Amino acid sequence: MKNIFHKLVSPVIGNRQWVVKKWACLCLLLFAYCSSINAQTQHLSSVDDAINIALQNNQTLKASDLEIDASKALKKTAGELPKLDFNAQLGQYNSIQFDQSFQVSQTISFPSLLGAKKELINAEIKGKELQKNLSVLELKNQVRTYYYQILYLQHNQKQLQELDSLYNNFIGIAKLRYKTGDTKKVDISTAEAKKGEINLLLKQNEVFLNNAISSLKTLMNTKEDFTLSENANFQPLQISNLLDNDAVANHPAIQSLYQEAVIAEQTKKVARSQGLPDFTIGYVNQSLIGFQNVNGAERFFNSGNRFNSVNIGIAIPLTYGATKARIKSLDFKKQAVQASAQQQQQALVTQVQNAFLQYEQDMKQYNYFRRDALPNAKEIVSAAQLGYQTGDISYVEYLFALQTASDIQLNYLKSIQQVNQS
């Protein structure tokens, strides 16, 4: 009897142990997975954190650094000389004897060309550095744009969810009143239609939020998820005064254009120096096998007796008109770049002034919603809920009040976003 009981119970106990082990392993795997997820999630306490990550990881800036390094690597080429020319003359150039003549020569450019090339390379390096500074500013601007857009969409999502709850409450009350015969079926249908509109806005907001998060990840060049510190009060950015003209003139976008004019000027100096004469210095070592008259006496010289000479020459350009044409072309290019820089500077000043006026207008709109409209919206919702529950107002009046309050609350968040974009 005991054996029979043991045979019946043992499989159950064994299965129970197996199940316990299985669940334990599963729990450990889930714990490890959750830990890995938490480890891969970054927390951005401010927009500066996102900017720092983008500056460290962005491939465009790394490419700019490589371009600067490439320009710096060319510094040693400023003193580059033409290739050393080596010639050998073998044969019967002096007599029937087989002589050898070895010649080496070097062409040297006019000294001013070396300095002009060096200054041109330095100007190009500075131009690359200004281009990088401009890329940094553009990257910071893009990061700020998406960062504050994410904050706005997160708060907008919360507001829409609160509005969704209000419509749920309204539908619940409408259904109760419908059962008691105090209202019609159309009240419920209308409320559900309005709730459907909120759901569509929620889905649209979710798409915009996911797109903004993906764009910010791309700028930061990271695949890791991140969370933003959500302040209790979603406040707009503020500036104290308008940028002056000096600040605009020192902007990398303007300085980069003026640097192109400097590069054109340095290129013109290189072209002018290239139009100057080149010098050549050479050395000849040769044999002159045969008898030579030395101090009135004939003396035989073999191939081991060497004769030396030095050659000095100058190369004068005959078509200086072509050099003058290049110089004139570069001068026109310099003037064109300077004119473009001046126009761009004036346009940037105007853009800043217009942006400041837009910012002031957006701040006025925000202050209106904050001081007047938003408090009224809360009172409208409270009064409408109480009035509809007690039957003092109709469903049409309640829907109108709820719609008005919804528009105010959503436009309040939108006004903050507009200020931040300005």
Secondary structure, 3 states (H helix, E strand, C coil): CHHHHHHHHHHHHHHHHHHHHHHHHHHHHHHHHHHHHHHCCEEECCHHHHHHHHHHHCHHHHHHHHHHHHHHHHHHHHHCCCCCEEEEEEECCCCCCCEEEEEEEEEECCHHHHHHHHHHHHHHHHHHHHHHHHHHHHHHHHHHHHHHHHHHHHHHHHHHHHHHHHHHHHHHHHHHHHHHCCCCHHHHHHHHHHHHHHHHHHHHHHHHHHHHHHHHHHHHCCCCCEEECCCCCCCCCCCCCCCCHHHHHCCHHHHHHHHHHHHHHHHHHHHHHHCCCEEEEEEEEEECCEEEEECCEEEEECCCCEEEEEEEEEECCCCHHHHHHHHHHHHHHHHHHHHHHHHHHHHHHHHHHHHHHHHHHHHHHHHHHHHHHHHHHHHHHHHHHHHHHHCCCCHHHHHHHHHHHHHHHHHHHHHHHHHHHC
